[in-house]
Amino acid sequence: MLNKLAFRNMKRSARDYLVYILTMTMVTALMYAFNSLFFQNNLAVNFSMEDGDIMTVMIGLCTVFIVLIVAWLIGYMVRFMLKKRSTEFGIYLLLGMKKKTVSRLYIRENILLGCASFLLGCLLGVLLQQFLLTILFSMVRMEYHLHISFSRGTIVTTVLCYSGCYLLALFRCRRKFRKMNIQALMNARRQNEEIREKHEGAKQLILPLSVLFIFLFWTIFGMLQSAGEILLFLIGLVLTIYLFYTGLSAWIICYVRRKGSVIYRGQNLFLLRQFASKIRTMQFTLGTLTSLFTLALMGASIALMFSAYENTVLEDKFPFDIQMFSDDPEYDFGEERAAIDSLGIEAEYYTYHIYTDGEAQVNTWVLTHLSAYGSMYRGEDGTPDLSKIREALWRESIYYPYDTYMGLSDYNRLRNMLGYDEIPLAAGEYLVQIKPRLYEEVREIGSDLQIADASGQGFLVCAGIVSDPFSQDGHNGADYLVVVPDAVLGRMTPYYSELAADVQGHPPAELQLMLDALEPDPYLDFFSESDKSASDFSIGSDNIVSYAGIYLVKSALIPELKYILGSLIFPMFYMGMVFVCVAMTVLSVQQLSDSAKYKFRYDVLTKLGLNRGQLRGLILRQMAAYYLCPAILAIVISGKMILAVSNGFVDMTGVPTAPGGFFLESIALFFGIYLVYFTVTYVGFQRNVEEKIR
């Protein structure tokens, strides 16, 4: 009998809280699909152990946060449904059922509800897993054949995460249920139905103060440096979010008391009272939802940044099929060429030198003019701080200690390999080859450099700046390369050796591993010597996404780096989607509940003269205010942080996207999900109201 009653109640709850069931189904599907990357990710074997572990670590971290948020959602919904059905449970007790029996009944209902969502979610998760793997394989340029398979590890992990959330919530609910008596159950639904208006005049001052603090946080965000400052910033921001709703509710109440002119227009009085009441009773929940929306927007924006880098910039970082470095100017790369030939690879090799004149005037210029360094290498009077510059050049891996030069013949030979046009250069001229992202910042470099000509008596004139992709993360210079006529090289010294190769077809992936094995630890001397030697490997100014290596095999590195970037992109989208769905579920369930709870109010409004069209418009405005309030606040709060991060990302990576573009795209994605939930809730709300007042 108890099982039949639990099953009947479960079906009724599934109908009343369909949005919640759909969200839990989607969360289960996402959990299953992403957990499968732990146990069914065949891509990881194609890359190094460290790269394969990145995906596992990132998804593991995201899963921890998601489990906590989903546990909060389940706990919130269990308590919410308990309060809505408290009168029913009170009647059960009046009819003679024991409290323990009623508690078991309610727990069984929720377990049945959870099991139904879990099974549906797993079925959807299998399909989502195929979609996810297809995208991931496509990113790394590998073919994926649809293959549905099941892993015990995937299923067990998903069951543990899901059941852990549910059992924790039900355990807390059971403890709460045991403390309630018949009177408490009968009165539970009537709690918080009225606004408790106390000290509203003082509380309304919290609203302008919270807005002021938000703008203050905007101002200081870019100044944060230490972990302690960031932690204090986050604590203050979270407190401000929660206090905002207290101040907003009090301000609306005081405005109504003052009989402001807006309340006399249409149904504004009804809307304002409803909105103030809802904010007052849900201020903590709305603060939590705003925090979730903020995190979702930030996560989606960061994922879009790395996705843009992967789609636009990464390919240009490795223009040559194969590139090699040696700090020995006399090295001929015989061993490396033998390794390539042993694999039967047809390649056109070109060995050349990078030269130096023993000066550091170009290094000094870039360290004191690039925005990445600000005033770090300038003195108080604005002039270059030579002691700091020397320290940076000799102890850090940004730039080589001396300026880097290339002869015109070598330069044009390499341009031919890449399919670029040759660049003519007169005897008294030089040009600067620079990374594309730095082009705008170095346009005035030619007016400051004094590069001696072949005779050493005069100076060369800058003929221009070229920003074609040219492998400048340590190989053809770090960030820059000065190209001079071959005759000028006579007064310079070979700095280090380079080899570039144009390969027919795609070299096998094992070539990168074979070459890396020839150089056990190319960076060991960075940490074992007090000073760098004059030709240790340097990597340039990239510091958000960067890759440097002695040997570069394009066909192997691009898929590997895409996999690493995918290890950041996928979990960010995963976490953002779950956070948005959880927050939207709470908003939707609250509104659908109100459609039945406040049926008397809407009935009165229709009797006062509202027709069906006006009633629907009223419902739309009421829901829009309720839905948009936490969303707009989240956009305002996250906007400054996202724009600051995206500005730095664009500057440091050269992604050809306006910094605000990532934020706008994340908002569009955010409101796409938002609109789906809003539409479903609005249709359900409207149907419930119209059924009640017929």
C-alpha positions as CSV (number, residue, x, y, z in Angstrom):
1,M,0.0,0.0,0.0
2,L,2.8,2.4,0.9
3,N,4.6,1.7,-2.3
4,K,1.5,2.3,-4.4
5,L,1.0,5.6,-2.6
6,A,4.6,6.6,-3.1
7,F,4.4,5.7,-6.8
8,R,1.2,7.7,-7.3
9,N,2.6,10.7,-5.5
10,M,5.8,10.4,-7.6
11,K,3.8,10.7,-10.8
12,R,2.0,13.7,-9.5
13,S,5.2,15.4,-8.5
14,A,6.7,14.6,-11.9
15,R,3.8,16.4,-13.5
16,D,3.9,19.4,-11.2
17,Y,7.7,19.8,-11.2
18,L,8.5,18.8,-14.8
19,V,11.1,21.5,-15.2
20,Y,13.0,20.0,-12.2
21,I,12.8,16.5,-13.7
22,L,14.1,17.7,-17.0
23,T,17.0,19.6,-15.4
24,M,18.0,16.6,-13.4
25,T,17.8,14.5,-16.5
26,M,20.0,16.9,-18.3
27,V,22.5,17.1,-15.4
28,T,22.7,13.3,-15.4
29,A,23.3,13.2,-19.1
30,L,26.1,15.8,-18.8
31,M,27.6,13.9,-15.8
32,Y,27.6,10.7,-17.8
33,A,29.0,12.2,-21.0
34,F,31.9,14.0,-19.2
35,N,32.6,11.2,-16.8
36,S,33.1,8.9,-19.9
37,L,36.1,11.1,-20.7
38,F,37.8,9.6,-17.6
39,F,37.3,6.0,-18.8
40,Q,36.4,5.9,-22.5
41,N,38.7,8.7,-23.9
42,N,40.7,7.0,-26.5
43,L,42.4,10.3,-27.5
44,A,44.5,10.4,-24.3
45,V,46.7,7.5,-25.5
46,N,47.8,9.6,-28.6
47,F,49.4,12.3,-26.4
48,S,51.8,12.4,-23.6
49,M,50.7,11.3,-20.1
50,E,50.7,14.9,-18.8
51,D,48.4,16.1,-21.6
52,G,46.1,13.2,-21.1
53,D,45.9,13.9,-17.3
54,I,44.9,17.6,-18.0
55,M,41.5,16.5,-19.2
56,T,41.0,14.2,-16.3
57,V,42.1,16.8,-13.7
58,M,39.9,19.6,-15.2
59,I,36.8,17.5,-15.5
60,G,37.4,16.2,-12.0
61,L,37.6,19.7,-10.5
62,C,34.5,20.8,-12.4
63,T,32.7,17.7,-11.2
64,V,33.4,18.6,-7.6
65,F,31.8,22.0,-8.0
66,I,28.9,20.6,-10.0
67,V,28.2,17.9,-7.3
68,L,28.0,20.6,-4.7
69,I,25.7,22.8,-6.7
70,V,23.5,19.9,-7.7
71,A,23.3,18.7,-4.1
72,W,22.2,22.3,-3.2
73,L,19.5,22.1,-5.9
74,I,18.2,18.7,-4.8
75,G,18.2,19.9,-1.2
76,Y,16.4,23.1,-2.1
77,M,13.7,21.2,-4.2
78,V,13.2,18.5,-1.5
79,R,12.6,21.2,1.1
80,F,10.5,23.2,-1.3
81,M,8.2,20.2,-2.1
82,L,8.0,19.3,1.6
83,K,6.7,22.8,2.4
84,K,4.2,22.7,-0.5
85,R,2.9,19.3,0.7
86,S,3.2,19.9,4.4
87,T,-0.6,20.1,4.8
88,E,-1.0,16.7,3.1
89,F,1.6,15.2,5.5
90,G,-0.1,16.8,8.5
91,I,-3.4,15.2,7.4
92,Y,-1.6,11.8,7.2
93,L,-0.5,12.3,10.8
94,L,-4.0,13.3,11.9
95,L,-5.3,10.1,10.3
96,G,-3.0,8.0,12.4
97,M,0.1,7.4,10.3
98,K,3.4,7.5,12.2
99,K,5.8,10.3,11.5
100,K,8.4,7.7,10.6
101,T,6.1,6.1,8.1
102,V,5.3,9.5,6.5
103,S,9.0,10.3,6.3
104,R,9.7,7.0,4.6
105,L,6.9,7.7,2.1
106,Y,8.3,11.0,1.2
107,I,11.8,9.7,0.8
108,R,10.6,6.8,-1.4
109,E,8.8,9.3,-3.6
110,N,12.0,11.3,-4.1
111,I,14.1,8.2,-4.7
112,L,11.6,7.1,-7.4
113,L,11.7,10.6,-8.9
114,G,15.5,10.6,-8.8
115,C,15.8,7.1,-10.3
116,A,13.5,8.0,-13.2
117,S,15.5,11.2,-13.9
118,F,18.8,9.1,-13.6
119,L,17.7,6.4,-16.1
120,L,16.4,9.0,-18.6
121,G,19.6,11.0,-18.1
122,C,21.9,8.0,-18.7
123,L,20.1,7.2,-22.0
124,L,20.5,10.8,-23.1
125,G,24.1,10.8,-21.8
126,V,25.0,7.9,-24.1
127,L,24.0,10.0,-27.1
128,L,25.6,13.2,-25.7
129,Q,28.8,11.2,-25.2
130,Q,28.9,10.4,-28.9
131,F,28.3,14.1,-29.7
132,L,31.0,15.1,-27.3
133,L,33.6,12.7,-28.6
134,T,32.8,13.7,-32.2
135,I,33.6,17.3,-31.4
136,L,36.7,16.4,-29.5
137,F,38.1,14.2,-32.2
138,S,37.3,16.8,-34.8
139,M,39.2,19.4,-32.8
140,V,42.4,17.3,-32.9
141,R,42.0,16.4,-36.6
142,M,41.2,12.8,-36.0
143,E,38.4,10.7,-37.5
144,Y,35.8,9.3,-35.0
145,H,33.4,6.5,-35.9
146,L,30.2,6.5,-33.8
147,H,30.5,3.6,-31.4
148,I,28.2,3.2,-28.5
149,S,29.9,1.4,-25.6
150,F,29.5,1.2,-21.9
151,S,32.1,1.4,-19.2
152,R,31.7,0.2,-15.7
153,G,33.8,3.1,-14.4
154,T,31.6,5.7,-16.2
155,I,28.4,4.2,-14.8
156,V,29.7,3.7,-11.3
157,T,31.2,7.3,-11.1
158,T,27.9,8.8,-12.4
159,V,25.9,6.7,-9.9
160,L,28.1,7.8,-7.0
161,C,28.0,11.5,-7.9
162,Y,24.2,11.5,-8.4
163,S,23.3,9.3,-5.5
164,G,25.6,11.2,-3.2
165,C,23.8,14.4,-4.0
166,Y,20.4,12.8,-3.4
167,L,21.2,10.9,-0.3
168,L,22.8,13.9,1.3
169,A,19.7,16.0,0.6
170,L,17.3,13.3,1.8
171,F,19.2,12.7,4.9
172,R,19.0,16.4,5.9
173,C,15.3,16.4,5.0
174,R,14.7,13.4,7.1
175,R,16.3,15.1,10.1
176,K,14.1,18.2,9.5
177,F,11.0,16.1,9.1
178,R,11.5,14.4,12.5
179,K,11.6,17.7,14.3
180,M,8.3,18.9,12.8
181,N,4.9,18.3,14.5
182,I,1.4,18.4,13.1
183,Q,1.0,22.1,13.8
184,A,4.3,22.9,12.1
185,L,3.3,20.9,9.1
186,M,-0.1,22.5,8.8
187,N,1.4,26.0,9.1
188,A,4.5,25.5,6.9
189,R,2.8,26.6,3.6
190,R,1.7,29.8,5.2
191,Q,5.2,30.9,6.2
192,N,6.6,34.0,4.4
193,E,3.3,34.7,2.7
194,E,3.2,38.2,4.0
195,I,5.9,40.8,3.9
196,R,7.3,41.5,7.3
197,E,8.0,45.2,7.0
198,K,10.4,46.3,9.7
199,H,12.9,49.1,9.5
200,E,12.4,49.4,5.8
201,G,13.5,53.1,5.8
202,A,16.9,52.1,7.1
203,K,17.1,49.0,4.9
204,Q,16.5,50.9,1.7
205,L,19.8,52.6,2.2
206,I,21.5,49.3,1.6
207,L,20.5,49.5,-2.1
208,P,22.6,52.6,-3.1
209,L,25.4,51.3,-0.9
210,S,25.4,47.9,-2.6
211,V,25.4,49.6,-6.0
212,L,28.3,51.9,-4.9
213,F,30.2,48.8,-3.7
214,I,29.7,47.1,-7.1
215,F,31.2,50.1,-8.9
216,L,34.0,50.1,-6.3
217,F,34.7,46.5,-7.1
218,W,34.8,47.4,-10.8
219,T,37.5,49.9,-10.0
220,I,39.8,47.8,-7.9
221,F,39.4,44.5,-9.9
222,G,42.4,45.3,-12.1
223,M,44.6,46.2,-9.2
224,L,44.3,42.9,-7.4
225,Q,47.6,41.0,-7.2
226,S,48.0,38.7,-4.2
227,A,45.8,35.7,-3.4
228,G,44.7,37.4,-0.1
229,E,43.4,40.5,-2.0
230,I,41.5,38.3,-4.5
231,L,39.9,36.3,-1.6
232,L,38.8,39.5,0.2
233,F,37.5,40.8,-3.1
234,L,35.3,37.7,-3.7
235,I,34.0,37.7,-0.1
236,G,33.0,41.4,-0.4
237,L,31.4,40.8,-3.8
238,V,29.3,37.9,-2.6
239,L,28.1,39.9,0.5
240,T,27.2,42.8,-1.8
241,I,25.1,40.5,-4.0
242,Y,23.1,39.2,-1.0
243,L,22.6,42.7,0.5
244,F,21.5,44.1,-2.9
245,Y,18.2,42.2,-2.7
246,T,17.6,43.3,0.9
247,G,18.0,46.9,-0.2
248,L,15.9,46.4,-3.4
249,S,12.9,44.9,-1.5
250,A,13.0,47.7,1.1
251,W,13.3,50.4,-1.5
252,I,10.2,49.1,-3.4
253,I,8.2,48.9,-0.2
254,C,9.2,52.5,0.8
255,Y,8.3,53.7,-2.7
256,V,4.9,52.2,-2.5
257,R,4.4,53.8,0.9
258,R,5.4,57.2,-0.5
259,K,2.7,56.6,-3.2
260,G,5.0,57.2,-6.1
261,S,3.4,58.2,-9.4
262,V,4.4,54.9,-11.1
263,I,2.1,52.8,-8.8
264,Y,-1.0,54.4,-10.3
265,R,-0.3,53.3,-13.8
266,G,-2.0,50.1,-14.9
267,Q,-1.3,47.1,-12.7
268,N,2.0,48.5,-11.4
269,L,0.9,48.4,-7.7
270,F,0.2,44.7,-8.0
271,L,3.5,44.1,-9.7
272,L,5.6,46.0,-7.3
273,R,4.0,44.4,-4.2
274,Q,4.4,40.9,-5.8
275,F,8.0,41.6,-6.7
276,A,8.9,43.0,-3.3
277,S,7.3,40.1,-1.6
278,K,9.1,37.6,-3.8
279,I,12.5,39.2,-3.3
280,R,12.0,39.5,0.5
281,T,11.1,35.8,0.8
282,M,13.8,34.6,-1.6
283,Q,16.6,37.1,-1.1
284,F,19.1,34.5,-0.1
285,T,18.1,32.2,-3.0
286,L,18.2,35.1,-5.5
287,G,21.7,36.0,-4.2
288,T,22.8,32.4,-4.8
289,L,21.3,32.3,-8.3
290,T,23.0,35.6,-9.2
291,S,26.3,34.1,-8.1
292,L,25.7,31.1,-10.2
293,F,24.8,33.2,-13.2
294,T,28.0,35.3,-12.7
295,L,30.1,32.1,-12.6
296,A,28.3,30.7,-15.7
297,L,29.0,33.9,-17.7
298,M,32.6,34.0,-16.7
299,G,33.1,30.3,-17.4
300,A,31.5,30.6,-20.8
301,S,33.5,33.7,-21.7
302,I,36.8,32.1,-20.8
303,A,35.9,29.0,-22.8
304,L,35.1,31.2,-25.8
305,M,38.4,32.9,-25.4
306,F,40.4,29.7,-25.6
307,S,38.1,28.4,-28.4
308,A,38.9,31.6,-30.4
309,Y,42.6,31.0,-29.9
310,E,42.4,27.4,-30.9
311,N,40.4,28.3,-34.1
312,T,42.4,31.4,-35.2
313,V,45.8,31.8,-33.7
314,L,47.1,28.3,-33.0
315,E,47.7,27.4,-36.6
316,D,49.9,30.4,-37.2
317,K,52.1,29.6,-34.2
318,F,53.7,26.7,-36.2
319,P,54.1,27.9,-39.8
320,F,56.8,25.4,-40.7
321,D,56.2,21.7,-41.0
322,I,59.3,21.0,-38.9
323,Q,61.5,23.5,-37.0
324,M,64.6,22.8,-34.9
325,F,66.9,24.8,-32.6
326,S,70.5,24.3,-31.5
327,D,72.6,26.7,-29.4
328,D,75.7,25.5,-31.2
329,P,76.1,27.7,-34.3
330,E,78.2,25.0,-36.0
331,Y,75.6,22.2,-35.5
332,D,74.3,20.7,-38.8
333,F,71.3,18.7,-37.4
334,G,72.6,15.5,-38.9
335,E,71.2,13.2,-36.1
336,E,67.8,14.8,-36.4
337,R,67.7,14.5,-40.2
338,A,68.7,10.9,-39.9
339,A,65.7,10.3,-37.6
340,I,63.4,11.9,-40.1
341,D,64.8,10.0,-43.0
342,S,64.5,6.7,-41.0
343,L,60.7,7.1,-41.1
344,G,60.7,7.4,-44.9
345,I,59.6,11.1,-44.8
346,E,60.3,13.2,-47.9
347,A,61.4,16.6,-46.7
348,E,63.2,19.7,-48.0
349,Y,65.6,20.9,-45.4
350,Y,67.1,24.4,-44.9
351,T,69.7,25.1,-42.3
352,Y,70.5,28.7,-41.4
353,H,71.8,30.9,-38.6
354,I,70.4,33.6,-36.4
355,Y,73.0,36.3,-35.8
356,T,73.8,38.9,-33.2
357,D,75.9,42.1,-33.0
358,G,76.4,41.7,-29.2
359,E,74.1,44.6,-28.4
360,A,70.7,44.8,-26.7
361,Q,69.2,48.0,-28.0
362,V,66.2,46.2,-29.7
363,N,65.6,44.1,-26.5
364,T,65.7,47.4,-24.5
365,W,63.2,49.0,-26.8
366,V,60.6,46.2,-26.6
367,L,61.0,45.8,-22.8
368,T,60.2,49.5,-22.3
369,H,57.6,50.0,-25.0
370,L,55.4,46.9,-25.1
371,S,52.2,47.1,-23.1
372,A,52.8,43.7,-21.6
373,Y,55.6,45.1,-19.4
374,G,54.1,48.6,-18.7
375,S,56.7,50.6,-16.7
376,M,58.3,47.5,-15.2
377,Y,61.7,48.2,-16.9
378,R,61.6,52.0,-16.7
379,G,63.0,54.2,-14.0
380,E,61.0,56.9,-12.2
381,D,62.0,59.4,-14.8
382,G,60.7,57.2,-17.6
383,T,64.0,56.2,-19.0
384,P,65.1,52.5,-19.4
385,D,66.3,50.9,-16.2
386,L,69.4,49.2,-17.6
387,S,70.1,47.2,-14.4
388,K,66.6,45.6,-14.5
389,I,66.8,45.0,-18.2
390,R,70.1,43.2,-17.9
391,E,68.7,41.1,-15.0
392,A,65.7,40.2,-17.2
393,L,67.7,39.3,-20.2
394,W,70.2,37.2,-18.4
395,R,68.1,35.5,-15.8
396,E,64.7,35.1,-17.5
397,S,63.6,33.3,-20.6
398,I,61.7,36.2,-22.3
399,Y,64.3,37.4,-24.8
400,Y,67.8,36.3,-25.7
401,P,70.5,38.4,-24.0
402,Y,71.5,40.0,-27.3
403,D,69.5,41.2,-30.2
404,T,68.7,38.7,-33.0
405,Y,69.3,39.3,-36.7
406,M,68.7,37.3,-39.9
407,G,70.2,37.8,-43.4
408,L,67.9,38.8,-46.2
409,S,68.6,35.7,-48.4
410,D,67.8,33.4,-45.5
411,Y,64.6,35.4,-44.8
412,N,63.3,35.3,-48.3
413,R,64.2,31.6,-48.6
414,L,62.1,30.8,-45.6
415,R,59.3,33.0,-46.9
416,N,59.3,31.0,-50.1
417,M,58.9,27.8,-48.0
418,L,55.8,29.3,-46.4
419,G,54.3,30.6,-49.6
420,Y,54.9,34.3,-48.9
421,D,56.2,36.8,-51.4
422,E,59.8,37.8,-51.2
423,I,60.6,41.3,-49.8
424,P,63.2,43.4,-51.5
425,L,65.7,45.4,-49.3
426,A,68.1,48.0,-50.4
427,A,71.7,48.0,-49.1
428,G,71.1,50.7,-46.6
429,E,67.8,49.4,-45.2
430,Y,66.6,46.9,-42.6
431,L,63.1,45.6,-41.7
432,V,61.6,44.2,-38.5
433,Q,59.8,40.9,-38.5
434,I,57.3,40.9,-35.6
435,K,54.5,38.7,-34.2
436,P,51.2,39.7,-35.7
437,R,49.7,40.6,-32.2
438,L,52.6,43.1,-31.6
439,Y,52.4,44.9,-34.9
440,E,50.5,48.0,-33.7
441,E,52.7,48.4,-30.7
442,V,56.1,48.5,-32.6
443,R,55.2,50.8,-35.5
444,E,57.5,53.5,-34.2
445,I,60.5,51.2,-33.5
446,G,62.3,52.2,-36.7
447,S,62.7,55.8,-35.4
448,D,64.6,54.8,-32.3
449,L,66.9,52.0,-33.5
450,Q,70.4,52.8,-34.7
451,I,71.7,49.7,-36.6
452,A,75.1,50.0,-38.1
453,D,75.6,49.3,-41.8
454,A,78.1,46.9,-43.3
455,S,80.9,49.4,-42.9
456,G,80.1,50.2,-39.3
457,Q,80.4,53.9,-40.1
458,G,76.7,54.7,-41.0
459,F,73.3,53.5,-40.0
460,L,70.6,51.5,-41.7
461,V,67.1,52.9,-42.3
462,C,64.0,51.0,-41.4
463,A,62.2,49.9,-44.5
464,G,59.1,48.6,-42.7
465,I,57.6,46.1,-40.3
466,V,56.3,42.7,-41.4
467,S,53.9,40.6,-39.3
468,D,53.5,37.4,-41.2
469,P,53.5,34.3,-39.0
470,F,57.2,33.3,-38.8
471,S,57.8,31.0,-35.8
472,Q,59.0,33.6,-33.3
473,D,58.5,31.8,-30.0
474,G,62.3,31.3,-29.7
475,H,63.2,30.0,-33.1
476,N,63.3,32.9,-35.5
477,G,63.9,35.3,-32.6
478,A,61.6,35.8,-29.6
479,D,58.8,38.2,-30.5
480,Y,61.0,40.0,-33.1
481,L,63.7,39.5,-35.7
482,V,65.7,42.3,-37.4
483,V,66.3,41.4,-41.1
484,V,69.4,43.0,-42.7
485,P,71.2,42.8,-46.0
486,D,73.6,39.8,-46.1
487,A,76.6,42.2,-46.3
488,V,75.8,43.5,-42.8
489,L,76.1,40.0,-41.4
490,G,79.9,40.2,-42.0
491,R,80.3,42.3,-38.8
492,M,78.0,40.0,-36.8
493,T,78.5,36.7,-35.0
494,P,76.4,33.5,-35.6
495,Y,74.2,33.2,-32.5
496,Y,72.5,29.9,-32.9
497,S,71.5,27.4,-35.6
498,E,68.0,26.6,-37.0
499,L,66.6,24.0,-39.4
500,A,63.3,24.4,-41.2
501,A,61.8,21.6,-43.2
502,D,59.0,21.4,-45.8
503,V,57.5,17.9,-45.6
504,Q,55.5,16.0,-48.2
505,G,52.3,14.8,-46.5
506,H,51.9,14.5,-42.7
507,P,54.8,13.2,-40.6
508,P,53.7,10.4,-38.2
509,A,53.0,11.4,-34.6
510,E,56.0,9.4,-33.3
511,L,58.4,11.8,-35.0
512,Q,57.9,14.4,-32.3
513,L,58.7,11.8,-29.6
514,M,61.8,10.6,-31.5
515,L,63.1,14.2,-31.7
516,D,62.3,15.0,-28.1
517,A,64.2,11.9,-27.0
518,L,67.4,13.5,-28.6
519,E,67.1,16.4,-26.1
520,P,66.4,14.9,-22.6
521,D,65.9,18.2,-20.8
522,P,66.4,21.3,-22.9
523,Y,65.6,23.6,-20.0
524,L,67.8,22.0,-17.3
525,D,70.4,24.7,-17.5
526,F,67.9,27.4,-16.7
527,F,67.9,26.1,-13.1
528,S,71.4,24.8,-12.7
529,E,73.4,27.9,-13.8
530,S,73.5,31.3,-12.1
531,D,73.4,33.1,-15.5
532,K,72.1,32.1,-18.9
533,S,74.6,31.5,-21.6
534,A,74.4,33.8,-24.6
535,S,72.2,31.4,-26.6
536,D,69.8,29.6,-24.2
537,F,66.3,29.1,-25.5
538,S,64.0,32.1,-25.0
539,I,60.2,32.1,-25.7
540,G,59.0,35.7,-26.1
541,S,56.3,37.7,-24.3
542,D,53.3,35.3,-24.7
543,N,52.2,34.4,-21.1
544,I,48.6,33.2,-21.2
545,V,48.8,30.6,-23.9
546,S,52.3,29.8,-25.0
547,Y,54.3,26.8,-26.2
548,A,58.1,26.6,-26.7
549,G,60.2,23.7,-27.7
550,I,63.5,22.8,-29.2
551,Y,61.8,20.6,-31.8
552,L,58.5,21.5,-33.4
553,V,56.6,19.1,-35.6
554,K,53.5,20.9,-36.7
555,S,51.3,17.8,-37.5
556,A,52.0,16.5,-34.0
557,L,51.9,19.7,-31.9
558,I,48.7,21.3,-33.2
559,P,46.5,18.3,-32.3
560,E,48.2,17.9,-28.9
561,L,47.7,21.6,-28.1
562,K,44.1,21.5,-29.3
563,Y,43.5,18.6,-26.9
564,I,45.0,20.7,-24.1
565,L,42.9,23.7,-25.0
566,G,39.9,21.4,-25.2
567,S,40.6,20.2,-21.7
568,L,39.9,23.8,-20.6
569,I,37.1,24.6,-23.0
570,F,34.9,21.6,-22.5
571,P,34.8,21.7,-18.6
572,M,34.1,25.4,-18.6
573,F,31.1,24.9,-20.9
574,Y,30.1,21.9,-18.8
575,M,30.1,23.8,-15.5
576,G,28.5,26.9,-17.0
577,M,25.6,24.9,-18.5
578,V,24.9,23.1,-15.2
579,F,25.0,26.3,-13.2
580,V,22.6,28.0,-15.6
581,C,20.2,25.0,-15.6
582,V,20.2,24.8,-11.8
583,A,19.5,28.5,-11.4
584,M,16.8,28.5,-14.0
585,T,15.1,25.4,-12.4
586,V,14.8,27.2,-9.1
587,L,13.3,30.3,-10.8
588,S,10.9,28.2,-12.9
589,V,9.7,26.0,-10.1
590,Q,9.0,29.0,-7.9
591,Q,7.0,30.7,-10.6
592,L,5.0,27.6,-11.4
593,S,4.2,27.1,-7.7
594,D,3.0,30.7,-7.5
595,S,0.6,30.2,-10.4
596,A,-1.4,27.9,-8.1
597,K,-0.6,29.6,-4.8
598,Y,-1.8,33.1,-5.9
599,K,-4.8,32.0,-8.0
600,F,-7.2,34.0,-5.8
601,R,-5.3,37.2,-6.6
602,Y,-5.6,36.7,-10.4
603,D,-9.2,35.8,-10.0
604,V,-9.9,39.1,-8.2
605,L,-8.1,41.0,-11.0
606,T,-10.2,39.4,-13.7
607,K,-13.3,40.3,-11.7
608,L,-12.1,43.9,-11.5
609,G,-12.1,44.1,-15.3
610,L,-8.9,42.5,-16.7
611,N,-9.5,40.6,-19.9
612,R,-7.5,37.6,-20.9
613,G,-5.0,39.6,-23.0
614,Q,-4.3,42.0,-20.2
615,L,-3.9,39.1,-17.7
616,R,-1.4,37.4,-20.0
617,G,0.5,40.7,-20.3
618,L,0.5,41.1,-16.5
619,I,1.9,37.6,-16.1
620,L,4.6,38.2,-18.7
621,R,5.7,41.4,-17.0
622,Q,5.7,39.8,-13.6
623,M,7.8,36.9,-14.8
624,A,10.2,39.1,-16.8
625,A,11.0,41.2,-13.8
626,Y,11.6,38.1,-11.6
627,Y,13.7,36.4,-14.2
628,L,15.7,39.4,-15.4
629,C,16.6,40.8,-12.0
630,P,19.3,38.2,-11.1
631,A,20.4,37.9,-14.7
632,I,21.0,41.7,-15.2
633,L,22.8,42.0,-11.9
634,A,25.0,39.0,-12.9
635,I,25.8,40.7,-16.2
636,V,26.7,44.0,-14.5
637,I,28.9,42.3,-11.9
638,S,30.7,39.9,-14.4
639,G,30.9,42.5,-17.2
640,K,33.9,44.4,-15.7
641,M,35.8,41.2,-14.8
642,I,35.2,39.5,-18.1
643,L,36.2,42.6,-20.1
644,A,39.4,43.0,-18.1
645,V,40.3,39.4,-18.6
646,S,39.4,39.4,-22.3
647,N,41.4,42.6,-22.9
648,G,44.5,40.9,-21.4
649,F,43.8,37.7,-23.3
650,V,43.5,39.5,-26.7
651,D,46.6,41.6,-26.0
652,M,48.7,38.5,-24.9
653,T,47.5,36.1,-27.6
654,G,46.6,38.2,-30.6
655,V,43.2,36.7,-31.0
656,P,41.4,38.7,-33.7
657,T,38.3,39.3,-31.7
658,A,37.1,42.4,-29.9
659,P,37.4,41.9,-26.1
660,G,33.7,42.6,-25.7
661,G,32.8,39.9,-28.3
662,F,33.4,37.1,-25.8
663,F,31.1,38.7,-23.3
664,L,28.4,39.3,-25.8
665,E,28.6,35.7,-27.1
666,S,28.4,34.3,-23.6
667,I,25.3,36.5,-22.9
668,A,23.7,35.2,-26.1
669,L,24.4,31.6,-25.1
670,F,23.2,32.4,-21.6
671,F,19.9,33.9,-22.8
672,G,19.4,31.1,-25.3
673,I,19.0,28.7,-22.4
674,Y,17.2,31.4,-20.4
675,L,14.6,31.8,-23.1
676,V,13.9,28.1,-23.2
677,Y,13.2,27.9,-19.5
678,F,11.3,31.2,-19.5
679,T,9.0,30.1,-22.4
680,V,8.2,26.7,-20.8
681,T,7.5,28.4,-17.5
682,Y,5.4,31.1,-19.0
683,V,3.2,28.7,-20.9
684,G,2.8,26.5,-17.7
685,F,2.1,29.6,-15.5
686,Q,-0.5,31.0,-17.9
687,R,-2.2,27.6,-18.3
688,N,-2.4,27.1,-14.5
689,V,-3.8,30.6,-13.9
690,E,-6.5,30.4,-16.6
691,E,-7.6,26.9,-15.5
692,K,-8.0,28.3,-11.9
693,I,-10.1,31.3,-12.9
694,R,-12.5,29.7,-15.4
